[in-house]
Amino acid sequence: MNKLRRIGLRLGAAVLAAVAVAFAVCLDGVDYQPYFRTPYYAATAARLEAARTNRLLEAGELEAGFGRARLTPGVPALADEVSKGQFRSLPLAGYGDRRGRPATGVHDDLFVKAIALRAGRTTVVLVGMDALIVPREVALAACAELERDPHLRREQIYLSATHTHCSLGGWGEGVVGEAFAGPYQPAARQWMAACIVTAVRNAVADLRPAAVGQGSVACAEFVRNRLVGNLGRVDPEFSYLVVRQASGTTAVLGSFAAHATVLSGRVMEFSADYPGAWQRGVEKATGGLAVFLAGGVGSSSPVPGAGGFDGVERMGSALAQRVLERLPQTPVTNQVLLGALGLEVALPPLHLRVADHVRLRPWLAARLLPVGNTTFLQGVRLNDTVWLSTPCDFSAELALGIKDSLRARGLRAVITSFNGDYIGYIIPSRYYHMSGYEPRVMSFFGPNISDYLDEFVRRLARALTQS
């Protein structure tokens, strides 16, 4: 009996030792040091100072061009043909509960749409894609092609997605990527990049004299704070930009801070959700182009008034009507101040948590979530408005603070998400210790990432609006 007891004690000690070793090798505590004392902060600050000297900013008469490319994949096809967008099968991106199942068909078409703006020697192209996000690899491939022809640098290409959860999957690698986008298919990335290139090139080729106007309309009843309800805030503004070519052709670009999640994970058909219905409504009324960019959608859910495709049409049509009613009252001008500035942002170590104060060590987290060491922020100035792009589900509550800071200086700001990378949810740091999907599962970079990005979004805006 004593011998068995000794063996049991030894086994217990061995197990405890193994657990301790595993903890030391695989787990670490959350890093709470102030972000402004870190090497990654210093690196980003230095890059911003260098970028300021190369900013594009020019006044002149506006030229504008419009382009689009049909993103809808052909499924099921006999064989994959990337050049034609044909796939034997392709999953939908957006909901993990679909478990990577292939799409069953197409409910409504998906597009990439682009508006090119030029003043003097400065050209900027605003691009919206009916997709969950614009994946990093897709953005890199598309921007490399566009740098070759028509010689656009990364900061001149303003990317965003509608964030529909019923668009192309297959573009994500790693456990997290495949959980939301289904099994990895390299051809999906190639097709998405090719459509961006086509839409942008079409827009640049269409440049001609034009006038532009900007505005917003309150749509608070269509959005709610899904994280903390009435204890938090939402961004009620539907921001828009209207461009009219001298020939009469019109484009309207809109942005709203509500998730495109009217459709649930039970839907297995391709659809652009309510942003698609908004675009269709505006295009039918104007005979032109409508482009939608997701705003600061972090923690913000739609309030469509109905479920399924009925809710999609109801919300999209109502938002379209609000904007269409405002367009005749929106003054336009052909004299613009146009500028663009991009910033490469160094990222902190990964903080994938297994408990509130315990994270996987960064080397292990990187195996589950392959991300880069840097990401990208971008600003486009158009007269008194600054459009600011972010690589994430950016919080509407953070966006409100940025808007207020520019409004105090007589300027407007529009903040958009999914600019060609994805680094998770960026929500106010006061929510970091909450449990749940956004604060815990989708918070990838520690307790200070929101304050860090918020600072540099503001500094980027100042760099574009100060002499």
C-alpha positions in Angstrom: 0.0 0.0 0.0 2.8 2.4 0.9 4.5 1.5 -2.4 1.3 2.4 -4.4 1.0 5.6 -2.4 4.6 6.6 -3.2 4.0 5.9 -6.9 0.8 8.0 -6.8 2.6 10.9 -5.2 5.4 10.7 -7.8 2.8 10.6 -10.6 1.0 13.6 -9.1 4.3 15.5 -8.8 5.1 14.7 -12.4 1.7 15.9 -13.6 2.1 19.1 -11.6 5.6 19.6 -13.0 4.3 19.0 -16.6 1.5 21.6 -16.0 4.0 24.1 -14.7 6.3 23.6 -17.7 3.3 23.9 -20.1 2.3 27.1 -18.4 5.8 28.5 -18.6 6.1 27.5 -22.2 2.6 28.3 -23.5 1.1 30.9 -21.2 2.0 34.3 -20.0 0.4 37.2 -18.2 -1.3 40.2 -20.0 1.1 43.0 -20.6 -0.3 46.2 -19.0 2.6 48.6 -19.6 1.6 52.0 -21.0 1.7 51.8 -24.8 3.4 55.1 -25.2 6.5 53.7 -23.5 6.9 50.8 -25.9 9.1 50.3 -28.9 6.1 49.8 -31.2 4.8 53.2 -30.3 8.1 54.9 -30.9 8.4 53.2 -34.3 4.9 54.3 -35.4 5.5 57.9 -34.2 8.7 58.1 -36.3 6.9 56.7 -39.3 4.2 59.4 -39.0 6.7 62.2 -38.9 8.3 60.8 -42.1 4.9 60.3 -43.8 3.9 63.9 -43.1 6.6 65.1 -45.4 5.3 63.0 -48.2 1.5 63.7 -47.8 -0.5 64.4 -51.0 -2.6 67.6 -50.7 -3.6 69.7 -53.6 -6.3 72.3 -54.5 -7.8 72.4 -57.9 -10.8 71.6 -60.2 -12.2 68.1 -59.6 -12.2 65.3 -62.0 -14.1 62.1 -61.1 -14.5 58.6 -62.6 -16.6 55.6 -61.7 -16.0 51.9 -62.0 -17.3 48.5 -60.9 -16.6 44.8 -61.2 -19.1 42.0 -60.6 -17.7 40.0 -57.6 -20.5 37.3 -57.5 -18.8 33.9 -57.9 -20.2 31.4 -60.3 -21.1 28.3 -58.3 -21.2 25.4 -58.7 -18.9 25.2 -61.8 -17.4 22.1 -63.4 -13.9 23.5 -62.6 -12.3 26.4 -60.9 -11.6 29.2 -63.4 -10.3 32.2 -61.5 -10.3 34.6 -64.5 -14.0 34.0 -64.9 -14.9 33.8 -61.2 -16.0 30.2 -61.6 -15.7 27.8 -58.6 -16.7 24.2 -58.1 -17.8 25.3 -54.6 -17.1 28.2 -52.3 -18.0 28.8 -48.6 -19.6 31.9 -47.2 -17.7 34.2 -44.8 -19.1 35.6 -41.7 -20.5 33.0 -39.3 -18.7 30.2 -37.6 -21.8 28.2 -37.1 -21.9 27.5 -40.9 -18.8 25.3 -40.3 -17.4 26.0 -43.7 -20.3 24.6 -45.7 -20.4 25.7 -49.3 -22.9 28.4 -50.6 -26.0 27.0 -52.2 -26.6 29.8 -54.7 -26.9 33.6 -55.2 -29.7 35.7 -53.8 -28.4 39.1 -55.0 -25.2 40.1 -56.8 -22.0 41.2 -55.1 -19.7 44.0 -56.5 -16.6 45.9 -56.1 -17.2 49.6 -56.9 -14.8 52.5 -57.1 -14.9 56.3 -57.3 -11.7 58.0 -58.5 -11.1 61.6 -57.6 -8.4 63.9 -59.0 -7.3 67.4 -58.3 -4.2 68.6 -60.1 -1.6 65.8 -59.7 -3.4 64.2 -56.8 -5.5 61.1 -57.4 -7.5 59.1 -54.8 -9.7 56.1 -55.4 -12.5 55.2 -52.9 -13.3 51.5 -53.1 -16.2 49.5 -51.6 -16.4 45.7 -51.7 -19.5 43.6 -50.9 -17.4 41.4 -48.6 -17.0 40.5 -44.9 -13.6 42.3 -44.9 -10.8 43.1 -47.4 -8.2 40.4 -46.5 -4.6 41.5 -46.1 -3.3 39.3 -48.8 -6.1 40.5 -51.2 -5.2 44.1 -50.6 -1.5 43.5 -51.0 -2.0 41.7 -54.4 -4.4 44.3 -55.7 -2.3 47.3 -54.6 0.8 45.8 -56.2 -1.0 45.5 -59.5 -2.4 49.1 -59.2 1.0 50.5 -58.4 2.2 49.0 -61.7 -0.8 50.4 -63.6 -2.2 53.1 -63.1 0.8 54.0 -60.8 -1.2 54.4 -57.6 0.5 54.1 -54.3 -1.1 52.4 -51.3 -2.2 55.6 -49.6 -4.1 56.6 -52.8 -6.3 53.5 -52.6 -9.0 53.8 -49.9 -10.4 50.4 -49.3 -13.4 49.2 -47.3 -16.0 46.4 -47.3 -19.7 46.4 -46.6 -19.2 43.7 -44.0 -21.9 41.5 -45.3 -21.8 38.1 -43.7 -23.0 36.4 -46.8 -20.1 37.0 -49.3 -17.1 35.0 -50.5 -15.2 32.9 -48.1 -12.2 30.7 -48.6 -9.7 33.5 -48.2 -8.5 32.9 -44.7 -5.7 30.7 -43.4 -5.2 29.5 -39.8 -7.7 28.3 -37.2 -9.4 31.7 -36.7 -9.5 32.6 -40.5 -11.0 29.3 -41.5 -13.5 29.4 -38.6 -15.1 32.5 -40.1 -14.3 32.1 -43.9 -14.4 28.3 -44.4 -11.7 26.1 -45.8 -8.8 28.0 -47.4 -9.0 28.3 -51.2 -6.2 30.4 -52.8 -8.4 31.1 -55.9 -10.8 33.1 -53.8 -8.1 35.6 -52.9 -7.1 35.9 -56.6 -10.6 36.6 -57.7 -11.2 39.2 -55.1 -8.0 41.0 -55.9 -8.7 40.9 -59.6 -12.1 42.5 -59.1 -10.6 45.4 -57.1 -8.1 46.0 -59.8 -10.8 46.0 -62.5 -13.0 48.4 -60.6 -10.2 50.9 -59.8 -8.8 50.8 -63.4 -12.3 51.4 -64.8 -12.8 54.4 -62.4 -9.4 56.0 -63.3 -10.1 55.5 -67.0 -13.4 57.3 -66.6 -12.0 60.5 -65.0 -13.7 63.7 -66.3 -14.8 67.1 -65.0 -17.1 66.8 -62.0 -18.5 68.4 -58.8 -18.8 66.9 -55.3 -20.9 67.5 -52.2 -20.9 65.8 -48.8 -23.3 65.5 -45.9 -25.0 63.2 -43.4 -28.4 62.3 -42.2 -29.5 61.0 -38.7 -30.6 57.3 -38.7 -30.3 56.4 -35.0 -33.4 54.1 -35.1 -31.5 51.7 -37.4 -28.6 50.8 -35.0 -28.1 49.7 -31.4 -25.2 49.0 -29.1 -25.1 45.2 -28.8 -22.3 45.1 -26.2 -23.7 47.2 -23.4 -27.0 48.4 -24.7 -28.2 51.8 -23.4 -25.1 52.1 -21.2 -23.1 52.7 -24.4 -23.5 54.9 -27.5 -24.0 54.4 -31.2 -23.0 56.5 -34.2 -26.3 57.7 -35.7 -24.9 59.4 -38.8 -25.3 58.0 -42.2 -22.5 59.9 -44.0 -22.5 60.4 -47.7 -20.6 61.8 -50.6 -22.3 62.7 -54.0 -20.2 63.2 -57.2 -21.7 64.4 -60.4 -19.8 64.3 -63.7 -20.3 67.1 -66.1 -22.1 64.6 -68.4 -24.7 64.1 -65.6 -23.7 60.7 -64.4 -23.9 60.5 -60.6 -22.2 58.4 -57.9 -23.2 58.3 -54.3 -20.9 56.9 -51.6 -22.4 56.1 -48.2 -21.2 54.9 -44.8 -23.1 53.7 -41.8 -22.0 52.2 -38.5 -24.2 49.2 -38.2 -23.2 45.6 -38.8 -24.5 44.0 -42.0 -25.9 41.1 -40.1 -29.6 41.3 -40.9 -29.2 37.9 -42.4 -28.3 35.1 -40.0 -25.9 32.1 -40.4 -28.8 30.0 -41.6 -28.7 31.9 -44.9 -26.5 30.0 -47.4 -26.9 32.2 -50.4 -24.6 35.0 -51.5 -26.0 38.4 -50.6 -24.8 42.0 -49.8 -27.3 42.2 -46.9 -28.8 45.7 -46.2 -25.9 47.6 -47.8 -26.7 45.9 -51.1 -30.4 46.9 -50.8 -29.2 50.5 -50.1 -27.0 50.5 -53.2 -29.8 49.1 -55.4 -32.2 51.7 -54.1 -29.9 54.6 -54.8 -28.8 53.3 -58.2 -32.4 52.8 -59.3 -33.3 56.4 -58.3 -30.2 58.1 -59.8 -29.3 55.8 -62.7 -25.7 56.0 -61.5 -23.4 54.2 -59.1 -23.8 53.6 -55.4 -20.9 52.5 -53.1 -21.2 51.5 -49.4 -18.4 51.5 -46.9 -18.8 50.0 -43.4 -18.5 52.7 -40.7 -17.3 52.1 -37.1 -19.4 49.0 -36.8 -17.7 47.6 -33.6 -20.4 46.8 -31.0 -23.1 48.1 -33.4 -25.9 45.9 -34.7 -28.6 46.8 -37.2 -32.3 47.4 -36.3 -34.0 46.4 -39.5 -37.6 46.1 -38.2 -38.0 42.6 -39.7 -35.9 39.4 -40.1 -34.3 37.8 -43.2 -34.5 39.3 -46.6 -37.6 41.3 -45.7 -35.5 43.1 -43.1 -32.7 43.6 -45.6 -35.0 45.3 -48.1 -36.8 47.3 -45.4 -33.6 48.7 -43.8 -31.7 49.2 -47.0 -34.6 51.0 -48.8 -35.3 53.2 -45.8 -31.7 54.3 -45.6 -31.6 54.9 -49.3 -34.7 57.1 -49.1 -33.2 59.2 -46.3 -30.1 59.9 -48.4 -32.1 60.5 -51.6 -34.3 63.1 -49.9 -31.2 64.9 -48.7 -29.3 64.9 -52.0 -31.2 67.9 -53.7 -30.3 70.0 -50.6 -26.6 69.1 -50.8 -24.4 71.9 -52.4 -21.8 70.7 -54.8 -18.6 72.3 -56.0 -15.9 71.6 -58.6 -13.2 73.3 -56.5 -11.7 70.9 -54.0 -8.8 70.4 -51.6 -7.9 66.8 -52.0 -5.2 64.9 -50.0 -4.2 61.5 -48.8 -1.9 60.1 -46.2 -1.1 56.6 -45.2 0.6 55.3 -42.0 2.2 51.9 -41.4 1.5 51.1 -37.8 3.6 48.7 -35.7 1.5 46.2 -33.7 2.0 45.1 -30.1 2.5 41.4 -29.4 -0.5 39.2 -29.7 -2.7 38.8 -26.6 -5.0 35.9 -27.3 -6.4 35.3 -23.8 -7.4 32.0 -22.1 -8.5 33.9 -18.9 -8.9 37.6 -18.0 -5.2 38.1 -17.1 -3.7 35.1 -18.9 -2.7 35.0 -22.6 -1.1 32.5 -24.9 2.5 33.4 -25.6 2.8 35.4 -28.8 4.6 32.6 -30.7 1.8 30.2 -30.0 -0.9 32.7 -30.7 0.7 33.4 -34.1 0.1 29.8 -35.1 -3.6 30.2 -34.5 -3.9 33.7 -35.9 -1.3 34.5 -38.6 -1.1 38.3 -38.7 1.6 40.8 -39.7 3.9 42.8 -37.5 2.4 46.0 -38.9 -1.0 47.2 -40.1 -2.2 50.3 -41.9 -4.1 53.5 -41.2 -5.2 56.0 -43.9 -6.8 59.4 -44.3 -8.3 61.1 -47.3 -9.1 64.8 -47.1 -11.8 66.2 -49.3 -12.4 69.9 -48.5 -13.6 70.1 -44.9 -14.1 66.4 -44.4 -11.5 63.7 -43.5 -12.3 60.1 -44.3 -10.3 57.8 -42.0 -9.8 54.1 -42.7 -9.1 51.4 -40.1 -8.1 47.7 -40.3 -10.7 46.3 -37.9 -14.2 46.3 -36.5 -13.6 49.9 -35.2 -15.9 51.0 -32.4 -18.6 53.5 -33.0 -17.9 54.9 -29.5 -14.3 55.6 -30.4 -15.4 57.0 -33.8 -17.7 59.5 -32.0 -14.8 60.9 -30.0 -12.7 61.4 -33.1 -15.6 63.1 -34.9 -16.1 65.4 -31.9 -12.4 66.4 -31.9 -12.5 67.4 -35.6 -15.9 69.1 -35.2 -14.4 71.4 -32.6 -12.0 72.6 -35.3 -14.8 73.2 -37.9 -14.1 69.9 -39.7 -16.0 66.7 -40.3 -14.8 63.1 -40.0 -16.0 59.8 -41.3 -14.4 56.7 -39.9 -14.6 53.4 -41.8 -13.5 49.8 -41.1 -11.9 46.9 -43.1 -9.2 48.9 -45.0 -7.2 45.9 -46.3 -6.2 44.2 -43.1 -7.9 42.7 -40.1 -6.8 43.0 -36.5 -10.0 42.1 -34.7 -12.3 44.4 -32.6 -11.0 47.7 -31.5 -13.4 48.8 -28.7 -13.0 51.2 -25.7 -10.4 50.0 -23.2 -13.0 50.2 -20.4 -14.6 47.1 -21.9 -11.4 45.0 -22.0 -12.2 43.0 -18.9 -15.7 42.0 -19.9 -16.3 38.4 -21.0 -17.8 37.7 -24.4 -17.2 37.7 -28.1 -15.9 41.2 -28.7 -13.9 42.0 -25.5 -12.4 38.5 -25.1 -12.5 36.3 -28.2 -11.9 39.1 -30.8 -9.6 41.3 -28.9 -6.2 40.3 -30.3 -3.7 42.8 -29.1 -4.0 43.6 -25.5 -5.6 46.2 -23.2 -4.1 49.3 -24.8 -4.7 48.7 -28.5 -7.8 50.9 -28.6 -6.0 53.9 -27.0 -3.0 53.3 -29.2 -5.0 53.3 -32.5 -7.3 56.1 -31.4 -4.3 58.3 -30.8 -2.8 57.7 -34.2 -6.1 58.0 -36.1 -6.4 61.5 -34.5 -2.8 62.4 -35.3 -3.3 61.2 -38.9 -6.3 63.5 -39.2 -4.3 66.4 -37.7 -1.5 65.8 -40.2 -4.0 66.1 -43.1 -5.7 69.2 -41.8 -2.9 71.4 -40.4 -0.6 73.6 -42.5 
